[in-house]
Amino acid sequence: MLERLSDKLTQIARQLSGKGSISEKNVQDAMEEIKIALLEADVHVRVVRRFVNRTLEEAKGEAVLRSVSPGQQFVKVVYDRLVQFLGDERQDLALRGPDTLSTILLLGLQGSGKTTSASKIALRLQKEGRRVLLIAADLVRPAAIDQLVTLGGQIGVDVYSERDAESPEALVERGLAHAKREQFNVAIVDTSGRMQADEDLMAEIARVRQVADPQETLLVADSMTGQAAVDVAKSFDEAVGLSGVVLTKFDSDTRGGAALSLKSIAKTPIKFIGVGEKPGDLDPFYPDRIASRILGMGDVVSLVEKAQETIDQKEAEELQAKMASATFTLEDYLAQFQRVKKMGSVESLLEMIPGAKGRINEEDIDEREMKHEEAIILSMTPGERRNHRIIGPPRRKRIARGSGTSVHAVNKLLKKFEKMRLMMKKMTKNKKYQAQVMSQLGG
């Protein structure tokens, strides 16, 4: 995400952070490069001007230029300004207590990912212990109701719909009455979209909002549209008032114009970002963590949180014991591989490792090869997975045929696995070796 901007700012940060002294000219040159990078990232020109002026003013001060590590101080100034422009702090949903119904109204243009985002927010709140009802109030797009019903079924969330409702506001009124009767404590309303924010759409949204009286009015916007998303946010905010934005396709956004411009121009905080197509691919928006990733400093907190979602403490301890005693098997390797896949793409995980950006290339970790390895292990018998040493030439031929790979690929995996087991054993017993590995990862 935000690769273009991140690559440029990471490069500038590396160049200056290692310097023992920097001059006003160094700062001026760096800010000129940052200005160009921000404009190329489709950040609003007013935001770029403010960002550059404020950063330059602070960075040229004596506290930076005369500090013990001026390069690092300059990078911190850039980081602080990025956090400020992204929205300062994480903005939670302002929902009522669990004994009272809270309403979330979702707005947006057609194709922004509104219906999908409704189901993603529902799943997130369900995991937090909320009882959620989805209300299908998009009566313009014929497939919208079917889509929401399907998505609700996938995540186990009820959907209220009426295919012949006289108006969206009447449907929402009955849907909220149903939610109160059945003791749901969150209702998420999926409203109609249009190709553009026209007067008819705004009038309809205003009527629905009056009936729904929502605690949260969230705009769903496509982050890849850049400044256009900011203009849409301003239009909706002026018409009905927004409490926040959900930025979809954030994982595919290479520029970052919408993320960096929304808070400053539209005065609207980003509350969630869509980071994939799966139901669970919706993350809270943390300005400090995103700023850290943009500057190539990683995001260890998010990485740990993702890991905790896929493995518990007991499993972690058992895994560590197996690594230390060299009893780690191909079965364990497969389980870990599948857990890592649940955490996200290789690219997204590399972004979270401090120092990995620019040092570990995505090409170095071939996802296609990882899929081949998974196929090879799945073609083995349980006995072979538990004891790889019994896999002789005939078995290797059978496994290669079953996995659609070659004997060479099977041999390569087994050699790699044996080498990895030895390294794991060495690492768990040798604190100095652990430190060396971490330093190679930039830790």
CORHUUR-V81757 format. One line per field, one symbol per residue. ss: DSSP state (H for helix, E for strand, L for the rest). phi: phi as a letter, one per 20 degrees, with the letter a starting at -180 (. if undefined). psi: psi as a letter, one per 40 degrees, with the letter a starting at -180 (. if undefined). Layout:
# CORHUUR-V81757
ss: ???
phi: ???
psi: ???
This chain:
# CORHUUR-V81757
ss: LLHHHHHHHHHHHHHHHLLLLLLHHHHHHHHHHHHHHHHHLLLLHHHHHHHHHHHHHHHLLHHHHLLLLHHHHHHHHHHHHHHHHHLLLLLLLLLLLLLLLEEEEEELLLLLLHHHHHHHHHHHHHHLLLLEEEEEELLLLLLHHHHHHHHHHHHLLEEELLLLLLLHHHHHHHHHHHHHHLLLLEEEEEELLLLLLLHHHHHHHHHHHHHHLLLEEEEEEEHHHLHHHHHHHHHHHHHHLLLEEEEELHHHLLLLHHHHHHHHHHLLLEEEEELLLLLLLEEELLHHHHHHHHLLLLLHHHHHHHHHHHLLHHHHHHHHHHHHHLLLLHHHHHHHHHHHHHHLLHHHHHHHLLLLLLLLLHHHLLHHHHHHHHHHHHLLLHHHHHLHHHLLHHHHHHHHHHHLLLHHHHHHHHHHHHHHHHHHHHHHHLHHHHHHHHHHLLL
phi: .lggffgffffffffefeefbcdffgffffffffffffffemfggfffffffffffgffefffefdffcfgfffffffffffgffepmcfdffeefffecfdddddcrefnenffffgfffgfffffeneddcededeeeegeffgffffffffdmdfcebbfdffaffffffffffffffemfdbddeeefdcfbeefffffffffffffflffcddeeceffemfgffffffffffecnddrcdeelffeeedogfgedgffeelcfedbcecrefgeecdfedgffffffgemembffffffffffdbeffffffffffffeldfdfffffffgffffffpfggffffeegnffnddegffdfffffffffffffeefgffffbffeeegfffffffffemdcfgffgfffffffffffffffffecfffgffffffene
psi: ifdddddddddddddddehdiiidddddddddddddddddefihdddddddddddddddeiddddeidgddddddddddddddddeecihhihgiiieeihihhhhiiiheefddddddddddddddeeihihhhgegedhdedddddddddddefhihhihefididdddddddddddddefiehhhhhiiiidigiddddddddddddddgidhhhhhihdeebdddddddddddddehieiihhifddehecedddedddddefhihdihhfaeideghiihhddddddddeeeagddddddddddehiddddddddddddefehidddddddddddddeaiddddddehhedhedhidddghddddddddddddeiidddddgeeegaddddddddddefaiddddddddddddddddddddddehddddddddddee.
